[in-house]
Amino acid sequence: MTGPGTAGPKSVRETTQTGGQPTGSGDHPARALDETVHQRHRLGILTIAAEAASAEFGYLQRALGLTAGNLSRHLTVLQEAGLIQVTKGYQGRRPRTWVKITSAGRAALAAEISALSELVRRHRPAGERAQTPVTGENKPGSSGS
C-alpha cells in the first residue's frame, strides 16, 4: 500500500496540481498545451509562418488543405490572439494576403513544441529513454583507449 509516508509510485493525483495554469515542475506537460495553438490547422499556420518571412494565403490554403473560409477563420483566431500579423495588398493586379508570425506567436509555438516534446519523451519505452547514442569510444568490443 502506498500513500503519505510510504515508498512507492505516486498516483497521477499526487503528482499534479489542480486549478488554472501550470505552476510548478509537478504539473503534467499536457497542461501546457494551448488550445489556440494546439488545433492542428492553427499549429500548421504558425509552423509555416515561422519557417519564412511571411506566408501567402493561397500557399497556406493549399499546404493545409483548407477552404478559403476555414483558413480565414483560423487566421482571425490567431490574429485576435496576437500570434500572427495579416497584411493585405496587391502583387501586380492580384489581391494578396500575407501572414507573418509575431514574437508572441514564436514564443507560443516554442512553448507548444516544448510541451509536445515532453509528452513524446514521457511516452517512449523505458529502455529507449535510458539509452544514449553509441559512439566509437563505448561500442561493445572496443578498447576505449
Phi and psi in radians as a Rosetta constraint file:
Dihedral C 1 N 2 CA 2 C 2 CIRCULARHARMONIC -2.019 0.35
Dihedral N 2 CA 2 C 2 N 3 CIRCULARHARMONIC 2.773 0.35
Dihedral C 2 N 3 CA 3 C 3 CIRCULARHARMONIC 2.922 0.35
Dihedral N 3 CA 3 C 3 N 4 CIRCULARHARMONIC -2.915 0.35
Dihedral C 3 N 4 CA 4 C 4 CIRCULARHARMONIC -1.029 0.35
Dihedral N 4 CA 4 C 4 N 5 CIRCULARHARMONIC 2.277 0.35
Dihedral C 4 N 5 CA 5 C 5 CIRCULARHARMONIC 1.455 0.35
Dihedral N 5 CA 5 C 5 N 6 CIRCULARHARMONIC 0.039 0.35
Dihedral C 5 N 6 CA 6 C 6 CIRCULARHARMONIC -2.100 0.35
Dihedral N 6 CA 6 C 6 N 7 CIRCULARHARMONIC 2.678 0.35
Dihedral C 6 N 7 CA 7 C 7 CIRCULARHARMONIC -1.438 0.35
Dihedral N 7 CA 7 C 7 N 8 CIRCULARHARMONIC 2.722 0.35
Dihedral C 7 N 8 CA 8 C 8 CIRCULARHARMONIC 2.404 0.35
Dihedral N 8 CA 8 C 8 N 9 CIRCULARHARMONIC 3.022 0.35
Dihedral C 8 N 9 CA 9 C 9 CIRCULARHARMONIC -1.138 0.35
Dihedral N 9 CA 9 C 9 N 10 CIRCULARHARMONIC 2.500 0.35
Dihedral C 9 N 10 CA 10 C 10 CIRCULARHARMONIC -1.573 0.35
Dihedral N 10 CA 10 C 10 N 11 CIRCULARHARMONIC 2.639 0.35
Dihedral C 10 N 11 CA 11 C 11 CIRCULARHARMONIC -1.367 0.35
Dihedral N 11 CA 11 C 11 N 12 CIRCULARHARMONIC 2.862 0.35
Dihedral C 11 N 12 CA 12 C 12 CIRCULARHARMONIC -0.992 0.35
Dihedral N 12 CA 12 C 12 N 13 CIRCULARHARMONIC -0.682 0.35
Dihedral C 12 N 13 CA 13 C 13 CIRCULARHARMONIC -1.092 0.35
Dihedral N 13 CA 13 C 13 N 14 CIRCULARHARMONIC -0.640 0.35
Dihedral C 13 N 14 CA 14 C 14 CIRCULARHARMONIC -1.301 0.35
Dihedral N 14 CA 14 C 14 N 15 CIRCULARHARMONIC -0.377 0.35
Dihedral C 14 N 15 CA 15 C 15 CIRCULARHARMONIC -1.782 0.35
Dihedral N 15 CA 15 C 15 N 16 CIRCULARHARMONIC -0.028 0.35
Dihedral C 15 N 16 CA 16 C 16 CIRCULARHARMONIC -2.207 0.35
Dihedral N 16 CA 16 C 16 N 17 CIRCULARHARMONIC 2.760 0.35
Dihedral C 16 N 17 CA 17 C 17 CIRCULARHARMONIC -1.780 0.35
Dihedral N 17 CA 17 C 17 N 18 CIRCULARHARMONIC 2.731 0.35
Dihedral C 17 N 18 CA 18 C 18 CIRCULARHARMONIC -1.738 0.35
Dihedral N 18 CA 18 C 18 N 19 CIRCULARHARMONIC 2.845 0.35
Dihedral C 18 N 19 CA 19 C 19 CIRCULARHARMONIC 2.016 0.35
Dihedral N 19 CA 19 C 19 N 20 CIRCULARHARMONIC -2.678 0.35
Dihedral C 19 N 20 CA 20 C 20 CIRCULARHARMONIC -1.309 0.35
Dihedral N 20 CA 20 C 20 N 21 CIRCULARHARMONIC -2.075 0.35
Dihedral C 20 N 21 CA 21 C 21 CIRCULARHARMONIC -1.294 0.35
Dihedral N 21 CA 21 C 21 N 22 CIRCULARHARMONIC 2.751 0.35
Dihedral C 21 N 22 CA 22 C 22 CIRCULARHARMONIC -1.002 0.35
Dihedral N 22 CA 22 C 22 N 23 CIRCULARHARMONIC 2.429 0.35
Dihedral C 22 N 23 CA 23 C 23 CIRCULARHARMONIC -2.167 0.35
Dihedral N 23 CA 23 C 23 N 24 CIRCULARHARMONIC -0.144 0.35
Dihedral C 23 N 24 CA 24 C 24 CIRCULARHARMONIC -2.856 0.35
Dihedral N 24 CA 24 C 24 N 25 CIRCULARHARMONIC -3.141 0.35
Dihedral C 24 N 25 CA 25 C 25 CIRCULARHARMONIC -1.214 0.35
Dihedral N 25 CA 25 C 25 N 26 CIRCULARHARMONIC -0.272 0.35
Dihedral C 25 N 26 CA 26 C 26 CIRCULARHARMONIC -1.398 0.35
Dihedral N 26 CA 26 C 26 N 27 CIRCULARHARMONIC -0.130 0.35
Dihedral C 26 N 27 CA 27 C 27 CIRCULARHARMONIC -1.294 0.35
Dihedral N 27 CA 27 C 27 N 28 CIRCULARHARMONIC 2.515 0.35
Dihedral C 27 N 28 CA 28 C 28 CIRCULARHARMONIC -1.253 0.35
Dihedral N 28 CA 28 C 28 N 29 CIRCULARHARMONIC 2.442 0.35
Dihedral C 28 N 29 CA 29 C 29 CIRCULARHARMONIC -1.085 0.35
Dihedral N 29 CA 29 C 29 N 30 CIRCULARHARMONIC -0.355 0.35
Dihedral C 29 N 30 CA 30 C 30 CIRCULARHARMONIC -1.092 0.35
Dihedral N 30 CA 30 C 30 N 31 CIRCULARHARMONIC -0.460 0.35
Dihedral C 30 N 31 CA 31 C 31 CIRCULARHARMONIC -1.201 0.35
Dihedral N 31 CA 31 C 31 N 32 CIRCULARHARMONIC -0.351 0.35
Dihedral C 31 N 32 CA 32 C 32 CIRCULARHARMONIC -1.461 0.35
Dihedral N 32 CA 32 C 32 N 33 CIRCULARHARMONIC -0.146 0.35
Dihedral C 32 N 33 CA 33 C 33 CIRCULARHARMONIC -1.207 0.35
Dihedral N 33 CA 33 C 33 N 34 CIRCULARHARMONIC 2.315 0.35
Dihedral C 33 N 34 CA 34 C 34 CIRCULARHARMONIC -1.740 0.35
Dihedral N 34 CA 34 C 34 N 35 CIRCULARHARMONIC 2.108 0.35
Dihedral C 34 N 35 CA 35 C 35 CIRCULARHARMONIC -1.006 0.35
Dihedral N 35 CA 35 C 35 N 36 CIRCULARHARMONIC -0.619 0.35
Dihedral C 35 N 36 CA 36 C 36 CIRCULARHARMONIC -1.145 0.35
Dihedral N 36 CA 36 C 36 N 37 CIRCULARHARMONIC -0.738 0.35
Dihedral C 36 N 37 CA 37 C 37 CIRCULARHARMONIC -1.468 0.35
Dihedral N 37 CA 37 C 37 N 38 CIRCULARHARMONIC -0.658 0.35
Dihedral C 37 N 38 CA 38 C 38 CIRCULARHARMONIC -1.178 0.35
Dihedral N 38 CA 38 C 38 N 39 CIRCULARHARMONIC -0.498 0.35
Dihedral C 38 N 39 CA 39 C 39 CIRCULARHARMONIC -0.937 0.35
Dihedral N 39 CA 39 C 39 N 40 CIRCULARHARMONIC 2.292 0.35
Dihedral C 39 N 40 CA 40 C 40 CIRCULARHARMONIC -1.022 0.35
Dihedral N 40 CA 40 C 40 N 41 CIRCULARHARMONIC -0.662 0.35
Dihedral C 40 N 41 CA 41 C 41 CIRCULARHARMONIC -1.250 0.35
Dihedral N 41 CA 41 C 41 N 42 CIRCULARHARMONIC -0.680 0.35
Dihedral C 41 N 42 CA 42 C 42 CIRCULARHARMONIC -1.201 0.35
Dihedral N 42 CA 42 C 42 N 43 CIRCULARHARMONIC -0.643 0.35
Dihedral C 42 N 43 CA 43 C 43 CIRCULARHARMONIC -1.094 0.35
Dihedral N 43 CA 43 C 43 N 44 CIRCULARHARMONIC -0.701 0.35
Dihedral C 43 N 44 CA 44 C 44 CIRCULARHARMONIC -1.102 0.35
Dihedral N 44 CA 44 C 44 N 45 CIRCULARHARMONIC -0.758 0.35
Dihedral C 44 N 45 CA 45 C 45 CIRCULARHARMONIC -1.051 0.35
Dihedral N 45 CA 45 C 45 N 46 CIRCULARHARMONIC -0.855 0.35
Dihedral C 45 N 46 CA 46 C 46 CIRCULARHARMONIC -1.101 0.35
Dihedral N 46 CA 46 C 46 N 47 CIRCULARHARMONIC -0.717 0.35
Dihedral C 46 N 47 CA 47 C 47 CIRCULARHARMONIC -1.124 0.35
Dihedral N 47 CA 47 C 47 N 48 CIRCULARHARMONIC -0.808 0.35
Dihedral C 47 N 48 CA 48 C 48 CIRCULARHARMONIC -1.119 0.35
Dihedral N 48 CA 48 C 48 N 49 CIRCULARHARMONIC -0.783 0.35
Dihedral C 48 N 49 CA 49 C 49 CIRCULARHARMONIC -1.118 0.35
Dihedral N 49 CA 49 C 49 N 50 CIRCULARHARMONIC -0.535 0.35
Dihedral C 49 N 50 CA 50 C 50 CIRCULARHARMONIC -1.286 0.35
Dihedral N 50 CA 50 C 50 N 51 CIRCULARHARMONIC -0.367 0.35
Dihedral C 50 N 51 CA 51 C 51 CIRCULARHARMONIC -1.461 0.35
Dihedral N 51 CA 51 C 51 N 52 CIRCULARHARMONIC -0.202 0.35
Dihedral C 51 N 52 CA 52 C 52 CIRCULARHARMONIC -2.481 0.35
Dihedral N 52 CA 52 C 52 N 53 CIRCULARHARMONIC 2.942 0.35
Dihedral C 52 N 53 CA 53 C 53 CIRCULARHARMONIC -1.087 0.35
Dihedral N 53 CA 53 C 53 N 54 CIRCULARHARMONIC -0.675 0.35
Dihedral C 53 N 54 CA 54 C 54 CIRCULARHARMONIC -2.780 0.35
Dihedral N 54 CA 54 C 54 N 55 CIRCULARHARMONIC 2.798 0.35
Dihedral C 54 N 55 CA 55 C 55 CIRCULARHARMONIC -2.153 0.35
Dihedral N 55 CA 55 C 55 N 56 CIRCULARHARMONIC 2.357 0.35
Dihedral C 55 N 56 CA 56 C 56 CIRCULARHARMONIC -1.469 0.35
Dihedral N 56 CA 56 C 56 N 57 CIRCULARHARMONIC 2.486 0.35
Dihedral C 56 N 57 CA 57 C 57 CIRCULARHARMONIC -0.862 0.35
Dihedral N 57 CA 57 C 57 N 58 CIRCULARHARMONIC -0.866 0.35
Dihedral C 57 N 58 CA 58 C 58 CIRCULARHARMONIC -1.062 0.35
Dihedral N 58 CA 58 C 58 N 59 CIRCULARHARMONIC -0.680 0.35
Dihedral C 58 N 59 CA 59 C 59 CIRCULARHARMONIC -1.125 0.35
Dihedral N 59 CA 59 C 59 N 60 CIRCULARHARMONIC -0.812 0.35
Dihedral C 59 N 60 CA 60 C 60 CIRCULARHARMONIC -1.039 0.35
Dihedral N 60 CA 60 C 60 N 61 CIRCULARHARMONIC -0.731 0.35
Dihedral C 60 N 61 CA 61 C 61 CIRCULARHARMONIC -1.067 0.35
Dihedral N 61 CA 61 C 61 N 62 CIRCULARHARMONIC -0.809 0.35
Dihedral C 61 N 62 CA 62 C 62 CIRCULARHARMONIC -1.211 0.35
Dihedral N 62 CA 62 C 62 N 63 CIRCULARHARMONIC -0.775 0.35
Dihedral C 62 N 63 CA 63 C 63 CIRCULARHARMONIC -1.106 0.35
Dihedral N 63 CA 63 C 63 N 64 CIRCULARHARMONIC -0.625 0.35
Dihedral C 63 N 64 CA 64 C 64 CIRCULARHARMONIC -1.743 0.35
Dihedral N 64 CA 64 C 64 N 65 CIRCULARHARMONIC -0.104 0.35
Dihedral C 64 N 65 CA 65 C 65 CIRCULARHARMONIC 1.159 0.35
Dihedral N 65 CA 65 C 65 N 66 CIRCULARHARMONIC 0.707 0.35
Dihedral C 65 N 66 CA 66 C 66 CIRCULARHARMONIC -1.911 0.35
Dihedral N 66 CA 66 C 66 N 67 CIRCULARHARMONIC 2.686 0.35
Dihedral C 66 N 67 CA 67 C 67 CIRCULARHARMONIC -1.314 0.35
Dihedral N 67 CA 67 C 67 N 68 CIRCULARHARMONIC 2.836 0.35
Dihedral C 67 N 68 CA 68 C 68 CIRCULARHARMONIC -1.034 0.35
Dihedral N 68 CA 68 C 68 N 69 CIRCULARHARMONIC -0.712 0.35
Dihedral C 68 N 69 CA 69 C 69 CIRCULARHARMONIC -1.140 0.35
Dihedral N 69 CA 69 C 69 N 70 CIRCULARHARMONIC -0.757 0.35
Dihedral C 69 N 70 CA 70 C 70 CIRCULARHARMONIC -1.133 0.35
Dihedral N 70 CA 70 C 70 N 71 CIRCULARHARMONIC -0.765 0.35
Dihedral C 70 N 71 CA 71 C 71 CIRCULARHARMONIC -1.093 0.35
Dihedral N 71 CA 71 C 71 N 72 CIRCULARHARMONIC -0.741 0.35
Dihedral C 71 N 72 CA 72 C 72 CIRCULARHARMONIC -1.023 0.35
Dihedral N 72 CA 72 C 72 N 73 CIRCULARHARMONIC -0.729 0.35
Dihedral C 72 N 73 CA 73 C 73 CIRCULARHARMONIC -1.125 0.35
Dihedral N 73 CA 73 C 73 N 74 CIRCULARHARMONIC -0.776 0.35
Dihedral C 73 N 74 CA 74 C 74 CIRCULARHARMONIC -1.109 0.35
Dihedral N 74 CA 74 C 74 N 75 CIRCULARHARMONIC -0.697 0.35
Dihedral C 74 N 75 CA 75 C 75 CIRCULARHARMONIC -1.107 0.35
Dihedral N 75 CA 75 C 75 N 76 CIRCULARHARMONIC -0.686 0.35
Dihedral C 75 N 76 CA 76 C 76 CIRCULARHARMONIC -1.084 0.35
Dihedral N 76 CA 76 C 76 N 77 CIRCULARHARMONIC -0.775 0.35
Dihedral C 76 N 77 CA 77 C 77 CIRCULARHARMONIC -1.053 0.35
Dihedral N 77 CA 77 C 77 N 78 CIRCULARHARMONIC -0.827 0.35
Dihedral C 77 N 78 CA 78 C 78 CIRCULARHARMONIC -1.157 0.35
Dihedral N 78 CA 78 C 78 N 79 CIRCULARHARMONIC -0.675 0.35
Dihedral C 78 N 79 CA 79 C 79 CIRCULARHARMONIC -1.174 0.35
Dihedral N 79 CA 79 C 79 N 80 CIRCULARHARMONIC -0.755 0.35
Dihedral C 79 N 80 CA 80 C 80 CIRCULARHARMONIC -1.105 0.35
Dihedral N 80 CA 80 C 80 N 81 CIRCULARHARMONIC -0.503 0.35
Dihedral C 80 N 81 CA 81 C 81 CIRCULARHARMONIC -1.442 0.35
Dihedral N 81 CA 81 C 81 N 82 CIRCULARHARMONIC -0.086 0.35
Dihedral C 81 N 82 CA 82 C 82 CIRCULARHARMONIC 1.354 0.35
Dihedral N 82 CA 82 C 82 N 83 CIRCULARHARMONIC 0.334 0.35
Dihedral C 82 N 83 CA 83 C 83 CIRCULARHARMONIC -1.610 0.35
Dihedral N 83 CA 83 C 83 N 84 CIRCULARHARMONIC -0.372 0.35
Dihedral C 83 N 84 CA 84 C 84 CIRCULARHARMONIC -2.383 0.35
Dihedral N 84 CA 84 C 84 N 85 CIRCULARHARMONIC 2.832 0.35
Dihedral C 84 N 85 CA 85 C 85 CIRCULARHARMONIC -2.091 0.35
Dihedral N 85 CA 85 C 85 N 86 CIRCULARHARMONIC 2.285 0.35
Dihedral C 85 N 86 CA 86 C 86 CIRCULARHARMONIC -1.920 0.35
Dihedral N 86 CA 86 C 86 N 87 CIRCULARHARMONIC 2.243 0.35
Dihedral C 86 N 87 CA 87 C 87 CIRCULARHARMONIC -2.142 0.35
Dihedral N 87 CA 87 C 87 N 88 CIRCULARHARMONIC 2.271 0.35
Dihedral C 87 N 88 CA 88 C 88 CIRCULARHARMONIC -1.904 0.35
Dihedral N 88 CA 88 C 88 N 89 CIRCULARHARMONIC 2.469 0.35
Dihedral C 88 N 89 CA 89 C 89 CIRCULARHARMONIC -2.940 0.35
Dihedral N 89 CA 89 C 89 N 90 CIRCULARHARMONIC -2.777 0.35
Dihedral C 89 N 90 CA 90 C 90 CIRCULARHARMONIC -2.213 0.35
Dihedral N 90 CA 90 C 90 N 91 CIRCULARHARMONIC 2.539 0.35
Dihedral C 90 N 91 CA 91 C 91 CIRCULARHARMONIC -2.115 0.35
Dihedral N 91 CA 91 C 91 N 92 CIRCULARHARMONIC 1.809 0.35
Dihedral C 91 N 92 CA 92 C 92 CIRCULARHARMONIC 1.214 0.35
Dihedral N 92 CA 92 C 92 N 93 CIRCULARHARMONIC -2.185 0.35
Dihedral C 92 N 93 CA 93 C 93 CIRCULARHARMONIC -1.768 0.35
Dihedral N 93 CA 93 C 93 N 94 CIRCULARHARMONIC 0.030 0.35
Dihedral C 93 N 94 CA 94 C 94 CIRCULARHARMONIC -1.656 0.35
Dihedral N 94 CA 94 C 94 N 95 CIRCULARHARMONIC 2.308 0.35
Dihedral C 94 N 95 CA 95 C 95 CIRCULARHARMONIC -1.221 0.35
Dihedral N 95 CA 95 C 95 N 96 CIRCULARHARMONIC 2.452 0.35
Dihedral C 95 N 96 CA 96 C 96 CIRCULARHARMONIC -2.367 0.35
Dihedral N 96 CA 96 C 96 N 97 CIRCULARHARMONIC 2.676 0.35
Dihedral C 96 N 97 CA 97 C 97 CIRCULARHARMONIC -2.196 0.35
Dihedral N 97 CA 97 C 97 N 98 CIRCULARHARMONIC 2.229 0.35
Dihedral C 97 N 98 CA 98 C 98 CIRCULARHARMONIC -2.007 0.35
Dihedral N 98 CA 98 C 98 N 99 CIRCULARHARMONIC 2.540 0.35
Dihedral C 98 N 99 CA 99 C 99 CIRCULARHARMONIC -2.082 0.35
Dihedral N 99 CA 99 C 99 N 100 CIRCULARHARMONIC 2.298 0.35
Dihedral C 99 N 100 CA 100 C 100 CIRCULARHARMONIC -2.240 0.35
Dihedral N 100 CA 100 C 100 N 101 CIRCULARHARMONIC 2.356 0.35
Dihedral C 100 N 101 CA 101 C 101 CIRCULARHARMONIC -1.341 0.35
Dihedral N 101 CA 101 C 101 N 102 CIRCULARHARMONIC 2.454 0.35
Dihedral C 101 N 102 CA 102 C 102 CIRCULARHARMONIC -1.586 0.35
Dihedral N 102 CA 102 C 102 N 103 CIRCULARHARMONIC 2.995 0.35
Dihedral C 102 N 103 CA 103 C 103 CIRCULARHARMONIC -1.104 0.35
Dihedral N 103 CA 103 C 103 N 104 CIRCULARHARMONIC -0.635 0.35
Dihedral C 103 N 104 CA 104 C 104 CIRCULARHARMONIC -1.129 0.35
Dihedral N 104 CA 104 C 104 N 105 CIRCULARHARMONIC -0.632 0.35
Dihedral C 104 N 105 CA 105 C 105 CIRCULARHARMONIC -1.156 0.35
Dihedral N 105 CA 105 C 105 N 106 CIRCULARHARMONIC -0.724 0.35
Dihedral C 105 N 106 CA 106 C 106 CIRCULARHARMONIC -1.094 0.35
Dihedral N 106 CA 106 C 106 N 107 CIRCULARHARMONIC -0.741 0.35
Dihedral C 106 N 107 CA 107 C 107 CIRCULARHARMONIC -1.127 0.35
Dihedral N 107 CA 107 C 107 N 108 CIRCULARHARMONIC -0.746 0.35
Dihedral C 107 N 108 CA 108 C 108 CIRCULARHARMONIC -1.140 0.35
Dihedral N 108 CA 108 C 108 N 109 CIRCULARHARMONIC -0.704 0.35
Dihedral C 108 N 109 CA 109 C 109 CIRCULARHARMONIC -1.130 0.35
Dihedral N 109 CA 109 C 109 N 110 CIRCULARHARMONIC -0.761 0.35
Dihedral C 109 N 110 CA 110 C 110 CIRCULARHARMONIC -1.090 0.35
Dihedral N 110 CA 110 C 110 N 111 CIRCULARHARMONIC -0.718 0.35
Dihedral C 110 N 111 CA 111 C 111 CIRCULARHARMONIC -1.134 0.35
Dihedral N 111 CA 111 C 111 N 112 CIRCULARHARMONIC -0.704 0.35
Dihedral C 111 N 112 CA 112 C 112 CIRCULARHARMONIC -1.131 0.35
Dihedral N 112 CA 112 C 112 N 113 CIRCULARHARMONIC -0.793 0.35
Dihedral C 112 N 113 CA 113 C 113 CIRCULARHARMONIC -1.114 0.35
Dihedral N 113 CA 113 C 113 N 114 CIRCULARHARMONIC -0.683 0.35
Dihedral C 113 N 114 CA 114 C 114 CIRCULARHARMONIC -1.093 0.35
Dihedral N 114 CA 114 C 114 N 115 CIRCULARHARMONIC -0.795 0.35
Dihedral C 114 N 115 CA 115 C 115 CIRCULARHARMONIC -1.118 0.35
Dihedral N 115 CA 115 C 115 N 116 CIRCULARHARMONIC -0.749 0.35
Dihedral C 115 N 116 CA 116 C 116 CIRCULARHARMONIC -1.135 0.35
Dihedral N 116 CA 116 C 116 N 117 CIRCULARHARMONIC -0.708 0.35
Dihedral C 116 N 117 CA 117 C 117 CIRCULARHARMONIC -1.074 0.35
Dihedral N 117 CA 117 C 117 N 118 CIRCULARHARMONIC -0.713 0.35
Dihedral C 117 N 118 CA 118 C 118 CIRCULARHARMONIC -1.162 0.35
Dihedral N 118 CA 118 C 118 N 119 CIRCULARHARMONIC -0.679 0.35
Dihedral C 118 N 119 CA 119 C 119 CIRCULARHARMONIC -1.092 0.35
Dihedral N 119 CA 119 C 119 N 120 CIRCULARHARMONIC -0.769 0.35
Dihedral C 119 N 120 CA 120 C 120 CIRCULARHARMONIC -1.108 0.35
Dihedral N 120 CA 120 C 120 N 121 CIRCULARHARMONIC -0.765 0.35
Dihedral C 120 N 121 CA 121 C 121 CIRCULARHARMONIC -1.018 0.35
Dihedral N 121 CA 121 C 121 N 122 CIRCULARHARMONIC -0.750 0.35
Dihedral C 121 N 122 CA 122 C 122 CIRCULARHARMONIC -1.192 0.35
Dihedral N 122 CA 122 C 122 N 123 CIRCULARHARMONIC -0.381 0.35
Dihedral C 122 N 123 CA 123 C 123 CIRCULARHARMONIC -1.854 0.35
Dihedral N 123 CA 123 C 123 N 124 CIRCULARHARMONIC 0.180 0.35
Dihedral C 123 N 124 CA 124 C 124 CIRCULARHARMONIC -1.303 0.35
Dihedral N 124 CA 124 C 124 N 125 CIRCULARHARMONIC 2.605 0.35
Dihedral C 124 N 125 CA 125 C 125 CIRCULARHARMONIC -0.987 0.35
Dihedral N 125 CA 125 C 125 N 126 CIRCULARHARMONIC 2.532 0.35
Dihedral C 125 N 126 CA 126 C 126 CIRCULARHARMONIC -0.933 0.35
Dihedral N 126 CA 126 C 126 N 127 CIRCULARHARMONIC -0.759 0.35
Dihedral C 126 N 127 CA 127 C 127 CIRCULARHARMONIC -1.102 0.35
Dihedral N 127 CA 127 C 127 N 128 CIRCULARHARMONIC -0.611 0.35
Dihedral C 127 N 128 CA 128 C 128 CIRCULARHARMONIC -1.202 0.35
Dihedral N 128 CA 128 C 128 N 129 CIRCULARHARMONIC -0.658 0.35
Dihedral C 128 N 129 CA 129 C 129 CIRCULARHARMONIC -1.162 0.35
Dihedral N 129 CA 129 C 129 N 130 CIRCULARHARMONIC -0.627 0.35
Dihedral C 129 N 130 CA 130 C 130 CIRCULARHARMONIC -1.395 0.35
Dihedral N 130 CA 130 C 130 N 131 CIRCULARHARMONIC -0.374 0.35
Dihedral C 130 N 131 CA 131 C 131 CIRCULARHARMONIC -1.316 0.35
Dihedral N 131 CA 131 C 131 N 132 CIRCULARHARMONIC 2.555 0.35
Dihedral C 131 N 132 CA 132 C 132 CIRCULARHARMONIC -2.055 0.35
Dihedral N 132 CA 132 C 132 N 133 CIRCULARHARMONIC 2.748 0.35
Dihedral C 132 N 133 CA 133 C 133 CIRCULARHARMONIC -1.022 0.35
Dihedral N 133 CA 133 C 133 N 134 CIRCULARHARMONIC 2.483 0.35
Dihedral C 133 N 134 CA 134 C 134 CIRCULARHARMONIC -1.491 0.35
Dihedral N 134 CA 134 C 134 N 135 CIRCULARHARMONIC 2.222 0.35
Dihedral C 134 N 135 CA 135 C 135 CIRCULARHARMONIC -1.942 0.35
Dihedral N 135 CA 135 C 135 N 136 CIRCULARHARMONIC 2.998 0.35
Dihedral C 135 N 136 CA 136 C 136 CIRCULARHARMONIC -1.000 0.35
Dihedral N 136 CA 136 C 136 N 137 CIRCULARHARMONIC -0.511 0.35
Dihedral C 136 N 137 CA 137 C 137 CIRCULARHARMONIC -1.299 0.35
Dihedral N 137 CA 137 C 137 N 138 CIRCULARHARMONIC -0.503 0.35
Dihedral C 137 N 138 CA 138 C 138 CIRCULARHARMONIC -2.101 0.35
Dihedral N 138 CA 138 C 138 N 139 CIRCULARHARMONIC 0.384 0.35
Dihedral C 138 N 139 CA 139 C 139 CIRCULARHARMONIC -1.222 0.35
Dihedral N 139 CA 139 C 139 N 140 CIRCULARHARMONIC 2.497 0.35
Dihedral C 139 N 140 CA 140 C 140 CIRCULARHARMONIC -0.988 0.35
Dihedral N 140 CA 140 C 140 N 141 CIRCULARHARMONIC 2.362 0.35
Dihedral C 140 N 141 CA 141 C 141 CIRCULARHARMONIC 1.545 0.35
Dihedral N 141 CA 141 C 141 N 142 CIRCULARHARMONIC -0.111 0.35
Dihedral C 141 N 142 CA 142 C 142 CIRCULARHARMONIC -1.546 0.35
Dihedral N 142 CA 142 C 142 N 143 CIRCULARHARMONIC 2.667 0.35
Dihedral C 142 N 143 CA 143 C 143 CIRCULARHARMONIC -1.330 0.35
Dihedral N 143 CA 143 C 143 N 144 CIRCULARHARMONIC -0.434 0.35
Dihedral C 143 N 144 CA 144 C 144 CIRCULARHARMONIC 1.307 0.35
Dihedral N 144 CA 144 C 144 N 145 CIRCULARHARMONIC 0.147 0.35
